[in-house]
């Protein structure tokens, strides 16, 4: 039985080692968490994904890991994305019911762990396995019954294909006959009337072909008929203090119940796997619900994005904002528009601290959230799916670096390129800026052309006026240009507008904001405020 809320035909896999490391600190100290794929650690850091995941999780490690796993392994199939969006729509419409389903799955796993810990030191033989499996099954049955009841009472409130198939599976697999049969099997497997089994004699008089027999009326009639026909019967009674005999009898019993113990163990494992899958998949949707509630409380807009298949160049947004920034500040944050149909390159220039990096982050997050099946942080968002999202941001000086900063930039980029497949998206924030304007512009120009040749969509935030101006002159048919606005008073509205690049980033504004009117002096008093802006400000 599968939950099938994340995929139509498979279970959703989370990073089980990471979850174990969060739930059990000892595992974390032992370094059992897998290393992220190439570029993923930079992506997590540059887009501040940890902020988003913690907001989604609300201290629940399962939700944290489910959100992380889903967002780092995004979908590239439009139909699969819409499948999750439909499930999410149901979750947003019935939040309390979904939380109840989640709590039920969590309770099943918690109760099973208690059984495991209580029986950890038991002898590992067929009889102990059977005893543990019976306890697990008797623990799961009331929870499965509760799941069935919730399904019967509330299935009509859900409309998505995912939930509809889930409820149909519950009805089909957990009918009354199933519960009656399970209770009957468990009653018998307690062996309150002893164990009935048959065996044959093998070579050397060894017992073979042990079969556990059900004490059905037919079996009793069979024994009675043999008795009436005068067939001989044999019995052996083990003396109370005969330890060796008792051990031998225990081994015989284990051979008889071995198949039944294994079958019941596999059955309870199957039930546990179902509850685990349900918990993991609902964990992702509850994370999306938690994020939705936090952003909605601030009045931030959200939408179900419109994904488009690979091969098309669709890129548009209305009131697109950075949810990580919104989660950190008290009020709402500035949203931006984007219109970049059939243009795979976006170059962003403009005033220092004008919102360029924030917009870059908002765009990357919206793309990742869309491909995870989540709502996007915008009034509307449409985009072509990608084969992966990658980031290349400038880094601060590091005293531990064994080479120059520019070499470090090139090394990071060279490790990213082999990991990118055609159709990927690369977000560059002031890449190649560690060298001079002319050299950096030439390198960036060659790199952009190479990425376009292998069908990589790029967003390039830069202060390289030479590069931006060249593309504005020669490549307006394939490039969209946005510029961070600057008010006439030097203030930053943190809004990006379609505009040509300027040969200044207004670094003087920042200088005056930092140093003006300190200790009774003005920036103009010593001439510092009259410095001419340079292209790399």
N, C-alpha and C positions, 0 to 999 in steps of 0.2 A: 504494500500500500504506500503510495507516494502523495506528498502534499500538492506538488505541481502548481504552486503559486508564483514561482519565479520563472519557470520554463514550462513549455507544453509537454515535454517528453523526457525530462531528466530532473534529478535533484540538484539543488543549489549547494555548491561546495564552499565552505568558509575555511579560513586559515585556522585549522584545529590546533596547531602548535601554539599559535599566538593566543588563542582563547585559553589554552591550558596555562600558558605563562602568566596571563592576567589573573586567572583564578587561583593559581598555585605559585606563589612567589619563588619557591625553590626551583621550579622549572625555569623561571626567567634567569635566575642566577647561573643556571647551568648552560645558558646560551642556546636553548633549544628552538628559538624562533628563527625561521628561515630568513635569509637575507633578501631584501627587495630586488626586483628585477632592475636591469640597467635603466637609469633615468628616473625610477620611481621615487627614490629618496629625495632627489632634487624637486620632483613634481610635488611631493607632499610638503616640502618646506616652502617652495616658491608660491604655491597656491594656498598655503596655510590650511591644508586639509585637516590637520589635527584639530583645529578650532571647530571645524564643521562636524567632525565625527564625535567630539566630546559633547557638542550641543545636541546632537541626535541621540547619543547614548544615555545622557542623564545618569551617569555612573553605572549603567548596566553593561557589563563586559560583553555579553552576547550581542547586544545591539551594536556596540562599538565595532566588534569584529565583523559582524554581518554587513554593516555599512561600509567598512573599509574594504572588505572583499568584493562587494558588488561594484564599488566605484573604481577600484583598481583593475577590474576585469570587465570593462564596459562592453555592451552589446554593439555589434555593427550591423545587425539585421533590423530593419524598420518594423517588421511584423512582431518581432520579439519585444521591441521597445513598447509598442502599442499594447501588447499583451500585459506588460507590467503596469502601464499607465492605467489600464482599465481596472486592474486589481487595486491600485492605489486610490482610484476614485471611490471604490467601495469602502476602502479603509477610512478615507476622510469622511465618508457619509455615516459610517457605523463605528466610530472609534472605541466605544466602550465594549461592544461585542467582540471586536478584534482583540482588545486587551484581555478579555476573558478567555478567549481561545489561547492566547499566548501564555497566560498564567497557568492554564490547564497543562499545556505542554511542559512548562518549566517545572510544575509540581511533579509530573511523572518522572522527570529526570532526577530531581532532587530525592524523591522517594527511592528510586532505584539505586542511587549512590549510597543511601543509608543501608540498604540491604547488602550491597557489596562490602561496605566497611564492616558491618556486623558479622559477615561470614568470611572475612579475609583470611582468618587463621584456621578455617575448616580444612579437613583432609580433602585433597583433590581426587575424589573417586566418583563413580557413577551415582552412588547414593546421595552424596553431598551435593553433586550437581543437580540431581533431581529435586532435592529439598530446596535449594536456592531458587531453581526455576519455578517451582510451585509458588514460593513466596512472591517472586516477581510477578507471576501471572495473576495471583490474587490481588496484588497491589494495583496492577494495570486495569483490571476489569472494571472497577467502579469509575475510573477516569475515562475509559473508553465508552462506558455507558453514559457518562455525563456529556461526552463529545457528541454522541448520537442524539441525546436529548436537545442539546443546543442546535444541532443541525436541523432537527425536525421543527423546532420552534422558530428558527430565524432564517432559514435558507431563502425564503421568498424576499428578504430584504436586500439581497445581493444580486447584482446583474452581470458581473464580469465573467468571462469564460473561465478564468482561473478558479474563482470561488465556486462557480457552478459545477465544474468538474471535481473539485475537492469534495463538495457536499454529495455529489452522486457516488463518489468512491466510498464515502463514509456509510451512506445508506446501503450500498451493495455489499460491502465487506462486513459491516457490523450490524447485521439484522438479528432478529430475536433467536433464530436457529443457531447463530454463531455463539451467542452468550449461553444458551442452554447446553450446547455441546461442550463448550469450554468448562462450564461448571460441573458437568457430568464426568469429564475426563479428570479434572482436578480432584473430585471426590474419590474417584477410584485410585488415582495415583498416590493418595495418602496411604494406601495399603493397610487400612485398619483391620482387614480380615486376612492379612497375610499376602504373600506374593505367589501367584500361580504362574508357573512357567513350564516349558517342555524343553527337552534336549535329546540329542542322540549320542551314541557312543562312537568315538572315533578310534584311530590307531592307538594301541596300548591302553584301551579302556578310558581314554580321555574324553571328557564331555565336549561336544561340538553342537553347533546349530541351536544355540539357546534362543528361545522365543518366549516373550512375555505374553501370557494368555489373559484375556478378559474374562472375568467371572460372570459370563452371561448365562441365562437359563439353559441354553443349549449345552454349555460345558458341564453344568451340574447334571443334566440328564445323561450326558455321555458317561460321566463317572458312575452314576447310579446304575446305568445299564450294564457296565462292566462288572459292577459289584453283584448284580442279580444273576449274571451269567457265570458267576463263580471265578471270574478272572482274579488272579492273585494281585494284591496290592502290598506295597512295601513302605515302610516309614522308618525314620531314625530320629531319635530324640537326643539333642546335645545336652549334656549335663551342665548344670548351672555354673560350675567352676572350671569347665573345659575351655580354657582360653583359645587353645589351638583350634578346637572344633568350631568355636564361635567365629574365629577369623576365617576359617575355611568356608563356613556357611555364609559369612559376609561377602566373600569373594564370589561365591555362586550367585548370591543375590545381585551383586554388581553386574555380573555378566547378563543376568536376565533383564535388568532394568536399563542396561546401557543404551540400547536403541531408543527407548522411550525418553530417557534423560536427555540424550542428544537432540531428539526431535523437539522436545519442549524447550530446551535451551535455545535452539535456533528460532523457535516461534517467539519466545520472549525477546530475543535479540532483534527480531524483525519489528516487533511493537516498539521497542526502545528506539530503533532507527527511525521509525515513523515519527514518534514524538520529537526526536532530535531535529529531524528535517523540518517539521512544522514549526518548532521553536526558532530555528535559524531563519527560515523564510519570513515568518511573521516579524522576527526581530528587525529585519531590514525595513519592512513597511512601518513598523512602529517608530523606527528612527526617523523616517520621512515624516511621519505624523508629528513627532515631537518637534522637529525643525519647523514644520508648517505652523504649529501653534505658537512658537516663539516669535516667528516673523510676523504672523498675522496680528499678534498682540501689539506690535509696533506699527501696524498699518502698512507693512511692506507688501508690495504686490507679488503674486506668484501665478504661474500658468503651467499647463501641461504643454510642453514644447511640441513643435511640428517637425519630426525628423524626416529627412529625405535620403534616398539611397546613394551609395557611392556612384560617382560618375556625373553627378549634378553639382553645381556650385551655388548653393543656397546659403545665405548668411544675412539674417536680419533680426533686429531686436528692438523692442520698445521699452523704455524705462528699465534697462538692464542695470543691476546694481550688484555690489559685492556683499554676499550674505555674511562673510566672516567679519568684515568691517562693521556691518549692522549689528552683529551679535556683541561687539565690543563697545559700541558707543550708545549713548542714551537715546538719541532721537533717530529719525530716519536719515538715510544717506542718499546722496544725489544719484539719480539714474541717468543712463545715456541711451541714445539711439544708435542703431547701426543699419546701414543699407549697403550691402556689398554683393549684390547678385552677380554671378559669373565673373567675379574678380578674386583670385586666390591669394592675393597679397594685400596686406593692410599695413600701412606705414603711419605711425603715430609720432607727432612732434609737438612742440609747444613749451609753455612755461614750466619751469622747475616747480615741483610740488603742486602741479595743477591737476593731478588725478590720472595721469597716464598709467602708472603701475597698477593703480586700483582698477581701472577699466580692463587692463590686460588680465588681471586676476579674475574679475567678474566674468569675462568671456571664457576663460579656461574652465572655471567652475561650472558655468552654465552648460558647456559642452559635455563635461564629464557627468554632470547630474542628469542631463538628457539621456545619455547613453547607458546610464544605470537604471533608467525607467522612473526617475524622480521628477518632481515639479522643478521648474527653472525659476531663478530669482529675477523675474521680469514680468511686465504686463503681457508681453508676447515674445516668443523666441522660436525662430525657425533656422535650421542648419542641416547641412549634409553630415551624415555620420562619418566618423573618421576611423582609421585603423589603429589609432592611438594618439594620445596627447602627450607632448614632451615640452620641457621648458629649458631655457638657457638664460639664466639671469647673471648679472654681474655680481661678483663676490667682493666682500670687504677684504682689506689687506690681512694676510695671515702670516704671522711671524714664523710659523712652522713650515711654510712652503719652501721646497728645495729649489724652485726655479722662479722665474718672474711671473707677475700676475697675468701678462699676456699669454705666456706659455701655458699657464693653468687654464685659461679660457679655451685655448685651442685644443688642449688635451681633453677637456670635458666635451667639447663639440665633437671631436673625433670618436669618442666613445658612444655618443648619441646616434650618429649617422648610421652605423650598421644596424642599430636596433629599430630604425624607422622603416616602415614599409610604405609603398605608394598609397596615398590617401590619408596619411598621418597629418597631424597639425603640430606645428612648432611655434612656441611663444618665446620670443627673444626680447629681453629687457636690457637695452644698452650693451648688447654684445659687441665685442671687438673694440670697446672704447678705451682699453688699457694702453693703446698706442696713439700716435698722432692722427690728426684729422684726415690727412691725405691717404696715409697707409691704411687706416681703418676703413675708409670708404671704399678703397679698391678691394680689400679683402671681403668686406661685406657684400659688395656688388657681385663678385665671383661666386660667393657662397649662395646668395639668393638665386642666381641663375641656375646653379647646380641643383638646388632644391626644387625649383620649378620644373626642371627637366625630368625629375623622378616623381612628379605630381605630389609635392608636399605643400600643404596650405600653410602660410606663414603670417604671423603678426609681429611686426618689428617696431619696437619702441626705441627711438634713437634721438641723440643730439647731434648726429653727423649731418650737418646741413648740406655738405657736398653730395653725400649719397642721396638724401631726400630730394634735393633740388634736381639732381640728374634724373631720378625716377619720375618726378613730376613733369619734367620736360619730355621724357622719352617713353614712358610706360603707363600713361594714364588709362589706357584701354584695359589693362589687367590689374591695376592698383587703385586702392581706395586710400585717400589721405585724410586723416583726422588730426586736429590740433587742439591741445588743451587751451581753453580760453583764459584770458587775463583781463580783469576789469581795468577801467581807465585809472583807477586809484591804486592799481597794483595788486588788488585782492584776487584770490583764486575762487571762482565759483565751482570748481571741480566738475566742469562739464566739457565734453569733447564735441567739436563741431567739424563738419566737412570743410576743410580749408587747406590752402597750399602751405608748405613749410616756410618758416621765417628764419632769417640768419641770426636769430637770438633766442635764448631760452629765459631771458629776463632774470639772470642771476643777480642783477643789481637789486631787484625787489627783495630777495632773501637777505642780501647784505644789509639793506636798510632796515628790514624788519628785525634783524638780529642786533645791529649795532647802533641804530639811530636813537637819539634822545637818551643815551646812557650817560650818567654823571653830568647832566646839564648840557651835553654837547649834541649837535646834530651831525648827520652824515655829511651834509654840505659844509659844515664848519671847518673840516680839515681836508675837504676835497675828495674824500673817499667815495661819496655818493655820486660824483660826476664821472666815474670810471666808464669808459665806453664798453658796451656789451660785446662779447666775442661769440663766435658761433658755438663754442663748446661750453658756454656758461650753464 
